[in-house]
Each structure stands twice: as C-alpha cells, then as structure tokens.
C-alpha cells in the first residue's frame, strides 16, 4: 500500500508539472468579465406643458432616466475583445419596464461587437450619436424633465401633440438594426459613424445614418455630429402634423470649457426638414453654466429655437437647478424649468428628487 501511495504521488507530481508546462506555453483566451450596473431616479413635483394644464405627480427620471444594464467583455488576445451590452429603462414609480407604455424592453442599448486597437464595431440597437452630443454638452445632461436642450432636440416634432411644435428631431434616442464604428483616440480626437437598416424590402427608412467627431483635452471638449433620416411618406412614420415627410438632416456642434470655478456649455443645431409639399429649417442654440456651490453644483441653461417655412414658431426654454451629492453614488436635486412656444401659454416644471447609482 505504501509503495502504491509513493507511485501515485510521483505520478500526480508529474501530471501537475506537465499541466503547468502546457499552461505556460498555451495562449490565454478565457479571460472575461460581466458587470451589472444602473441607476434609479425618482422625483416629485408638477408639470405643465405649453398650452396645457398643470399636473402634480411623482415620476421617474427627473434628472436621469432610470435603467439597469449588463456589460460583458471577453479577451480574445492581441488587443481584441468580444463585447456585449444589454440595457433596459424602467419606471420605478410603478415598477414597469420602459420609459413609456409600449417601449421595447432593451430600449437603451442591446448590442454585440468587437473592440480592438483599431476601434470598436457594434451591431444591434444603439444609442444615437446625436443624443450623445446633445446630453454631454449641456449642464442638465440627459434630463427629459429639466434640460432645455433635450426639450428642443427630442421633445418637439417627434412628440406632437404633447409638444405642438415643428422643431426638433424626429425619432428615438436609439436606432434599431444599427451598425457603428468608433475610432481610437488620437491626441484626444476620435470619430465614429453609424448606419441603420430598414430590414424590409423597399423601406426608405434604411437611409438612416450619422457621423460624429469628439475632442477632449484638459479643460476643453467639443463635438460635431450630423444625422440624416429618410422617411416613408405616410402617417405611420410621423404624426398628421407632418404627413408626407420625406427626410430630415440635423447638424449639431457643441463645446464645454471648465474654468474650475465655472463650467461653460454651448451648442448650436441646424435642422432641415423636407416634405412633399415643401421644406422648412430650424436654428437652435443653447448656453449654460455649472457652478460649484458648497458640496454640490448649481446649474443654469437657456435654449432658443426659431423655424422658418413651417409653423414659424419661436421656442424659448430656461432652467435652473441644484444637485447635492450624499455620497459617490447617491445625490438629491431640485430644479425649475420654464418652456414657452409662441402662441401658447408657457409651460413649466418644478420639483425635487433623488438618484442612486449602482
């Protein structure tokens, strides 16, 4: 028995040594990671749309839309990684998924791709480049409740009749059936392109594309993006207000400069809309500041839009707010926003909320 034990021990040592040699000479592929993250945002206050009545409510997404997500990466060797992301919005006030009734489950992002030293390629449902350039260069970022620039870009033409305006972008902040490429950074500069397919024979909406440049170096950052969307000439694409819409092109530039005692924000957007019956264009500008005040930050922003050839409307929106961090992951905030569209009574929103990240 002892002799058998000695032989077995020697055999085990040889096997372990052989396995160690194989492991040392073979490439390592199976290094992977998956992370779970997100945020929950709830606020209480009152909302009045331009030309509408006031409503008191508790809602989700005062400063940011609530969501949860998973991101995974697998090292393929040579600087290449396989990546995926699944992100879903939800409404914490009632526990339902999506930003609104009927929203798709993974509306924020749902994609798979490859990252490499030469850039990143992804495919699936992707956040648009226009949305990113909109939210990163205004002091209220992605707030659909208080950000004047978000109102002027995404809460107008595409949300009629809630906002009776022919200004702003048509379509969501994410594109289905999309392909994108994002370059590495070259001295703080990177660029990207995105194309979305219609997935149906003869669907003109396959002509949906954008290109973006971003630059960041020290206290200064800038962006430039162009987005083009083609439509079928039917009411299934848009509301009756713009039936017969053919296409929309949007160009946006933005910049920020951080002086430490104040951070400056500026944006300009030009929108060209083509209908069967004619066309119209819109000029939009936004200026804002974020000022360290105590432990938190005070924010102010003003956006102005004027269209010509359409409804000939002027829209002016301004907001002020204060964000106070309770910890690295949790903050509380209060804000007031005023929204005026020519020919209508002013709308306004005010309230306070809490946001927790995980």
C-alpha positions as CSV (number, residue, x, y, z in Angstrom):
1,X,0.0,0.0,0.0
2,X,2.8,2.4,0.9
3,X,4.6,1.6,-2.4
4,X,1.3,2.3,-4.3
5,X,1.0,5.6,-2.5
6,X,4.5,6.6,-3.4
7,X,4.0,5.7,-7.1
8,X,0.7,7.6,-7.1
9,X,2.3,10.6,-5.5
10,X,5.1,10.6,-8.1
11,X,2.6,10.3,-10.9
12,X,0.5,13.2,-9.6
13,X,3.6,15.4,-9.4
14,X,4.5,14.5,-13.0
15,X,0.9,15.3,-14.2
16,X,0.8,18.6,-12.3
17,X,4.2,19.6,-13.8
18,X,3.1,18.6,-17.3
19,X,-0.1,20.6,-16.9
20,X,1.9,23.6,-15.7
21,X,4.1,23.4,-18.8
22,X,1.1,23.3,-21.1
23,X,-0.5,26.2,-19.3
24,X,2.7,28.3,-19.6
25,X,3.1,27.7,-23.4
26,X,-0.6,27.9,-24.4
27,X,-2.2,31.3,-25.1
28,X,-4.8,32.5,-22.6
29,X,-8.2,33.2,-24.2
30,X,-10.8,32.8,-21.5
31,X,-10.3,36.0,-19.5
32,X,-13.8,37.5,-19.4
33,X,-16.0,39.7,-17.2
34,X,-19.6,40.7,-16.8
35,X,-20.8,43.7,-14.8
36,X,-24.3,44.7,-13.6
37,X,-25.0,48.4,-13.2
38,X,-27.7,51.1,-13.4
39,X,-29.4,53.9,-11.6
40,X,-32.8,54.7,-10.0
41,X,-34.2,58.2,-10.2
42,X,-37.4,59.4,-8.6
43,X,-38.8,62.9,-8.3
44,X,-41.9,64.7,-7.0
45,X,-43.3,67.9,-8.4
46,X,-45.6,69.5,-11.0
47,X,-45.6,69.7,-14.8
48,X,-47.5,72.0,-17.2
49,X,-47.0,71.6,-20.9
50,X,-47.2,74.7,-23.2
51,X,-50.8,75.5,-23.7
52,X,-51.9,72.8,-21.2
53,X,-52.9,72.4,-17.6
54,X,-50.8,71.7,-14.5
55,X,-50.5,68.1,-13.2
56,X,-48.9,67.1,-9.8
57,X,-47.1,63.8,-10.0
58,X,-44.4,61.5,-8.7
59,X,-42.4,60.2,-11.6
60,X,-39.2,58.5,-12.7
61,X,-36.3,60.2,-14.4
62,X,-36.2,63.7,-13.0
63,X,-32.5,64.2,-13.6
64,X,-31.8,61.0,-15.5
65,X,-33.9,58.1,-16.8
66,X,-33.8,55.0,-14.6
67,X,-32.2,51.9,-16.1
68,X,-30.3,48.8,-15.4
69,X,-27.7,47.1,-17.6
70,X,-25.2,44.3,-18.1
71,X,-21.9,44.7,-20.0
72,X,-19.6,41.8,-20.8
73,X,-16.1,41.5,-22.4
74,X,-14.0,38.5,-23.3
75,X,-10.3,38.8,-24.1
76,X,-9.6,37.3,-27.5
77,X,-5.9,38.1,-27.4
78,X,-3.8,40.5,-29.4
79,X,-5.8,43.5,-28.1
80,X,-9.1,42.2,-29.4
81,X,-12.2,41.8,-27.2
82,X,-15.7,40.5,-27.8
83,X,-18.2,42.8,-26.1
84,X,-21.9,42.9,-25.4
85,X,-24.3,45.3,-23.7
86,X,-27.9,44.9,-22.7
87,X,-29.6,48.0,-21.0
88,X,-33.3,48.4,-20.1
89,X,-35.2,51.5,-19.0
90,X,-37.7,51.2,-16.2
91,X,-40.2,53.4,-14.3
92,X,-39.5,53.0,-10.6
93,X,-42.8,54.7,-9.6
94,X,-44.8,51.7,-10.8
95,X,-42.3,49.0,-11.5
96,X,-42.9,48.8,-15.2
97,X,-40.2,48.5,-17.8
98,X,-39.6,51.1,-20.5
99,X,-39.8,54.9,-20.5
100,X,-43.4,54.7,-21.5
101,X,-46.1,52.2,-22.3
102,X,-45.1,50.2,-25.3
103,X,-41.4,50.9,-25.1
104,X,-39.2,48.0,-26.1
105,X,-37.5,46.1,-23.3
106,X,-33.9,46.8,-24.1
107,X,-34.6,50.3,-25.4
108,X,-31.4,51.9,-24.1
109,X,-28.9,49.5,-25.8
110,X,-28.8,46.0,-27.0
111,X,-25.7,45.1,-29.0
112,X,-22.7,42.8,-29.5
113,X,-19.4,43.8,-31.0
114,X,-15.6,43.7,-31.2
115,X,-13.2,46.2,-29.8
116,X,-9.6,46.3,-31.0
117,X,-6.6,48.7,-31.2
118,X,-8.1,49.9,-34.4
119,X,-11.5,50.9,-33.0
120,X,-14.8,49.3,-31.9
121,X,-17.5,47.8,-34.1
122,X,-21.0,47.1,-32.7
123,X,-24.3,45.9,-34.1
124,X,-27.8,45.9,-32.6
125,X,-30.0,48.7,-31.0
126,X,-27.6,51.6,-30.4
127,X,-27.8,55.0,-28.7
128,X,-27.6,57.6,-31.4
129,X,-24.6,59.9,-31.8
130,X,-26.9,62.9,-31.9
131,X,-28.3,62.0,-28.5
132,X,-24.8,61.7,-27.0
133,X,-23.7,65.1,-28.4
134,X,-26.9,66.6,-27.1
135,X,-26.6,65.4,-23.5
136,X,-22.9,65.8,-22.9
137,X,-22.7,69.5,-23.8
138,X,-25.5,70.9,-21.7
139,X,-25.4,71.3,-17.8
140,X,-28.6,69.2,-17.3
141,X,-27.2,66.4,-19.4
142,X,-29.9,63.7,-20.2
143,X,-32.8,65.1,-18.2
144,X,-36.1,64.8,-20.1
145,X,-37.7,66.7,-17.3
146,X,-35.4,69.8,-16.9
147,X,-32.9,70.1,-19.7
148,X,-33.8,72.9,-22.2
149,X,-31.6,71.4,-24.9
150,X,-33.2,67.9,-24.6
151,X,-36.6,69.6,-24.9
152,X,-35.6,71.4,-28.1
153,X,-34.0,68.4,-29.7
154,X,-36.2,65.5,-28.6
155,X,-39.4,66.9,-27.2
156,X,-40.9,68.7,-30.2
157,X,-41.7,67.5,-33.7
158,X,-41.4,63.8,-32.8
159,X,-43.8,64.1,-29.8
160,X,-46.7,66.1,-31.2
161,X,-49.3,66.8,-29.9
162,X,-47.9,66.8,-26.4
163,X,-45.5,69.5,-27.7
164,X,-47.3,71.3,-30.5
165,X,-44.1,72.2,-32.4
166,X,-42.5,71.5,-35.8
167,X,-39.0,71.9,-34.2
168,X,-36.6,69.2,-33.1
169,X,-35.5,65.7,-34.2
170,X,-37.9,63.0,-35.3
171,X,-37.2,59.6,-33.9
172,X,-35.9,58.0,-30.7
173,X,-32.6,58.3,-28.9
174,X,-31.7,54.8,-30.1
175,X,-31.8,53.2,-33.5
176,X,-32.8,49.6,-34.3
177,X,-30.8,47.4,-36.7
178,X,-27.8,49.6,-36.5
179,X,-24.1,49.2,-37.2
180,X,-21.5,51.5,-35.7
181,X,-17.8,52.1,-35.7
182,X,-15.9,54.3,-33.2
183,X,-12.2,55.0,-33.7
184,X,-9.5,55.0,-31.0
185,X,-8.5,58.4,-29.6
186,X,-5.8,60.3,-31.5
187,X,-4.5,63.0,-29.1
188,X,-8.0,63.4,-27.7
189,X,-9.8,63.3,-31.0
190,X,-12.0,60.4,-32.1
191,X,-14.6,59.9,-34.7
192,X,-17.5,57.5,-35.4
193,X,-20.1,56.5,-37.9
194,X,-23.5,54.8,-37.6
195,X,-25.9,53.3,-40.2
196,X,-29.3,51.7,-39.5
197,X,-31.1,49.3,-41.9
198,X,-34.8,49.2,-42.6
199,X,-34.9,45.4,-42.7
200,X,-37.7,45.4,-45.2
201,X,-37.6,45.4,-49.0
202,X,-38.3,48.9,-50.4
203,X,-38.2,50.5,-46.9
204,X,-36.8,54.0,-47.4
205,X,-36.0,54.3,-43.7
206,X,-32.9,52.2,-44.4
207,X,-31.4,55.5,-45.3
208,X,-30.6,56.4,-41.7
209,X,-27.0,57.4,-40.9
210,X,-24.8,59.7,-38.8
211,X,-21.2,60.7,-38.3
212,X,-19.6,62.3,-35.3
213,X,-16.3,63.8,-34.1
214,X,-15.4,64.3,-30.5
215,X,-12.4,66.1,-28.9
216,X,-11.3,66.3,-25.3
217,X,-8.1,67.7,-23.9
218,X,-7.7,69.1,-20.4
219,X,-10.4,71.7,-19.6
220,X,-11.8,71.8,-23.2
221,X,-14.1,69.4,-25.0
222,X,-16.0,69.7,-28.3
223,X,-18.3,67.7,-30.5
224,X,-19.7,67.8,-34.1
225,X,-22.4,65.4,-35.4
226,X,-24.6,65.1,-38.5
227,X,-27.6,62.9,-38.6
228,X,-29.8,62.1,-41.7
229,X,-33.0,60.2,-41.6
230,X,-35.2,59.2,-44.6
231,X,-38.9,58.5,-44.1
232,X,-41.7,56.7,-45.9
233,X,-44.3,59.3,-46.9
234,X,-47.0,58.1,-44.6
235,X,-48.6,58.8,-41.2
236,X,-47.1,55.6,-39.7
237,X,-43.8,57.4,-39.5
238,X,-44.9,60.7,-38.1
239,X,-48.0,62.5,-36.8
240,X,-50.6,64.1,-39.1
241,X,-48.9,67.4,-38.5
242,X,-46.1,66.5,-40.9
243,X,-47.7,63.8,-43.1
244,X,-45.7,63.4,-46.3
245,X,-42.4,64.0,-44.5
246,X,-39.5,62.9,-46.8
247,X,-36.3,63.4,-44.9
248,X,-34.6,65.3,-42.0
249,X,-31.0,66.3,-41.7
250,X,-29.5,67.7,-38.4
251,X,-26.1,69.2,-37.8
252,X,-25.0,70.0,-34.2
253,X,-21.8,71.4,-32.7
254,X,-21.1,71.8,-29.0
255,X,-18.3,72.7,-26.6
256,X,-17.5,72.9,-22.9
257,X,-14.7,74.7,-21.0
258,X,-14.1,74.1,-17.4
259,X,-12.6,77.1,-15.5
260,X,-12.8,75.2,-12.2
261,X,-15.0,77.9,-10.6
262,X,-17.5,77.7,-13.5
263,X,-18.0,75.2,-16.4
264,X,-19.3,76.8,-19.6
265,X,-21.6,74.9,-22.1
266,X,-22.6,75.9,-25.6
267,X,-24.4,74.3,-28.5
268,X,-25.7,75.2,-32.0
269,X,-28.0,73.0,-34.1
270,X,-29.4,73.4,-37.6
271,X,-32.3,71.2,-38.7
272,X,-33.5,70.8,-42.3
273,X,-36.9,69.2,-42.9
274,X,-38.2,68.1,-46.4
275,X,-41.9,67.4,-47.1
276,X,-43.7,66.5,-50.3
277,X,-45.3,70.0,-50.2
278,X,-42.1,71.9,-49.3
279,X,-39.4,72.3,-46.6
280,X,-38.5,74.2,-43.5
281,X,-35.5,74.7,-41.3
282,X,-34.9,75.4,-37.6
283,X,-32.0,77.2,-35.9
284,X,-31.3,76.2,-32.2
285,X,-28.8,77.5,-29.7
286,X,-28.1,76.6,-26.1
287,X,-25.9,78.2,-23.5
288,X,-25.4,77.1,-19.9
289,X,-23.2,77.0,-16.8
290,X,-22.4,74.7,-13.9
291,X,-21.0,76.3,-10.8
292,X,-19.6,74.5,-7.8
293,X,-21.6,75.8,-4.8
294,X,-20.9,74.2,-1.4
295,X,-20.6,70.5,-1.8
296,X,-22.9,70.4,-4.9
297,X,-23.3,72.2,-8.2
298,X,-25.7,74.9,-9.3
299,X,-26.8,74.7,-12.9
300,X,-28.5,77.1,-15.4
301,X,-29.3,76.7,-19.1
302,X,-31.2,78.6,-21.8
303,X,-32.2,77.3,-25.2
304,X,-33.7,79.2,-28.2
305,X,-35.2,77.8,-31.4
306,X,-36.7,79.6,-34.4
307,X,-38.1,77.9,-37.5
308,X,-38.7,79.4,-40.9
309,X,-41.0,78.0,-43.6
310,X,-43.0,75.8,-41.2
311,X,-45.1,77.0,-38.3
312,X,-42.8,80.0,-37.9
313,X,-42.5,79.3,-34.2
314,X,-40.2,80.7,-31.6
315,X,-39.4,78.5,-28.6
316,X,-37.5,79.7,-25.5
317,X,-36.7,77.4,-22.6
318,X,-34.7,78.0,-19.5
319,X,-33.9,76.1,-16.3
320,X,-32.1,76.4,-13.0
321,X,-31.3,73.7,-10.6
322,X,-29.0,72.4,-7.8
323,X,-27.5,68.9,-7.4
324,X,-26.2,67.8,-3.9
325,X,-24.2,64.6,-3.6
326,X,-25.0,62.5,-0.5
327,X,-22.2,60.0,-1.4
328,X,-20.3,58.9,-4.5
329,X,-23.4,57.0,-5.7
330,X,-26.4,59.0,-4.4
331,X,-27.5,62.6,-4.9
332,X,-30.5,64.8,-4.4
333,X,-31.6,67.6,-6.6
334,X,-34.2,70.4,-7.1
335,X,-34.9,72.3,-10.4
336,X,-37.3,74.6,-12.2
337,X,-37.8,74.7,-15.9
338,X,-39.9,77.2,-18.0
339,X,-40.9,76.4,-21.6
340,X,-42.6,78.9,-23.9
341,X,-43.7,78.3,-27.5
342,X,-45.0,81.3,-29.4
343,X,-48.8,81.5,-29.5
344,X,-49.2,79.3,-26.4
345,X,-49.3,79.8,-22.7
346,X,-45.9,79.0,-21.0
347,X,-45.3,75.6,-19.6
348,X,-43.2,74.9,-16.6
349,X,-41.9,72.1,-14.4
350,X,-40.6,72.1,-10.9
351,X,-39.7,69.5,-8.3
352,X,-37.1,67.7,-6.3
353,X,-35.8,64.2,-6.5
354,X,-33.2,61.6,-5.5
355,X,-30.9,59.5,-7.7
356,X,-29.0,56.3,-6.7
357,X,-26.4,54.6,-8.9
358,X,-25.2,51.0,-8.7
